[in-house]
Amino acid sequence: MKTKMALSLIAAANLILSGATFAAGAKSYQITGTVVAATGSMVTVQKGTERLEIDLDPTTKGSADLKIGSTVTIDKVQRCVSARAAT
């Protein structure tokens, strides 16, 4: 009985620690460009010839300071909204 309990605790610890490995998160990116459009929930940044539309989370720091024509540096992390198997 003690052996089963010990193995269960080891298995649980492995699950917790493997989750911590993945919790490090996705790679972060930094974008510097000119704001060409901004709303409360989205900003469009022009970087060279490329236009990037970025959704803003309600907890995004500094989002109230985004003014059209200003140069900004945005730190972003990509996240998945949905995933499905290819058919």
Buried (B, 14 or more C-beta within 10 A) or exposed (E): EEEEEEEEEEEEEEEEEEEEEEEEEEEEEEBEBEBBEBEEEEBBBEEEEEEBEEEBEEEBEEBEEBEEEEEBEBEBEEEEEEEEEEE
